[in-house]
Amino acid sequence: MEIAILVFPGFTALDAVGPYEVLCRLPGATTAFVATAPGPVTSDTGVLTLVAGLGLEDVRRPDVVVVPGGPGEVAVRAGGAALEWLRAVHTTTT
């Protein structure tokens, strides 16, 4: 099972890290932080930074997608690569 946790500038850390802590322990699951490009992404506090190990192009058919909340999700919903990716991968998620 492939699990993708989308991170974007302004995400709420607990909304991403909490599910990660549970989902990464599922037997047979691979869990990854995904962003528009691999690399550091800063949370809504401006202090905590997570590293997205994968870019959107690296994850084509995830079984599960987690989208954290936070003030940055407004920009994601407004359009762009992350929203396009979510629409595309939604067809394979369970």
C-alpha positions as a printed Julia matrix, in Angstrom:
94×3 Matrix{Float64}:
  0.0    0.0     0.0
  1.39   3.4    -1.0
  0.46   6.32    1.25
  1.22   9.9     0.24
  1.05  12.83    2.65
  0.95  16.09    0.73
  2.89  18.94    2.33
  2.83  22.54    1.13
  3.98  25.88    2.53
  1.71  26.74    5.44
  0.51  23.21    6.3
 -0.38  22.44    9.93
  2.3   20.08   11.22
  0.07  17.98   13.46
 -2.3   17.34   10.55
  0.58  15.74    8.62
  2.69  14.2    11.38
 -0.21  12.7    13.36
 -1.51  10.57   10.48
  2.07   9.73    9.48
  2.78   8.29   12.94
 -0.17   5.91   12.59
 -0.05   5.07    8.88
  3.69   4.41    8.66
  3.22   1.48   11.03
  0.75  -0.4     8.84
  2.24  -3.69    7.7
  3.29  -3.54    4.06
  2.69   0.19    3.75
  5.12   2.76    2.41
  4.46   6.28    3.62
  6.04   9.37    2.09
  5.82  13.12    2.39
  5.14  14.55   -1.08
  5.38  18.14   -2.32
  5.44  19.95   -5.64
  9.21  19.32   -5.57
 11.3   17.21   -3.19
 12.9   19.18   -0.38
 12.12  21.24    2.69
  8.59  22.57    3.27
  7.82  24.92    6.16
  4.69  24.59    8.28
  2.23  27.32    9.21
  4.26  28.38   12.26
  7.23  29.26   10.1
  9.45  27.3    12.48
  9.0   23.6    11.7
 10.25  22.29    8.36
  9.63  18.79    7.01
 11.5   17.31    4.1
  9.36  15.97    1.29
 11.23  12.98   -0.03
  9.2   12.84   -3.23
  7.83  15.26   -5.77
  4.35  15.01   -7.23
  5.72  13.41  -10.4
  7.2   10.58   -8.29
  3.81   9.43   -6.96
  1.34   8.42   -9.65
 -0.96   5.82   -8.07
 -1.13   6.15   -4.29
 -3.66   4.06   -2.43
 -4.16   6.7     0.27
 -3.6   10.47    0.17
 -3.56  12.63    3.28
 -4.0   16.38    2.83
 -3.31  18.32    6.01
 -5.08  21.54    6.83
 -3.56  24.89    7.56
 -3.62  28.35    6.05
 -1.53  27.17    3.11
 -4.26  24.84    1.87
 -6.18  27.83    0.54
 -3.49  28.27   -2.11
 -3.61  24.54   -2.92
 -7.39  24.7    -3.45
 -7.0   27.78   -5.65
 -5.22  25.76   -8.33
 -1.8   24.76   -9.48
  0.28  21.61   -9.61
 -0.8   20.18   -6.24
 -4.5   20.47   -7.05
 -3.99  18.95  -10.49
 -2.07  16.09   -8.9
 -4.81  15.5    -6.32
 -7.44  15.36   -9.05
 -5.34  12.93  -11.09
 -4.45  10.51   -8.27
 -7.9   10.55   -6.74
 -8.98   7.94   -9.28
 -6.65   5.37   -7.69
 -7.1    6.15   -4.01
 -9.1    3.93   -1.72
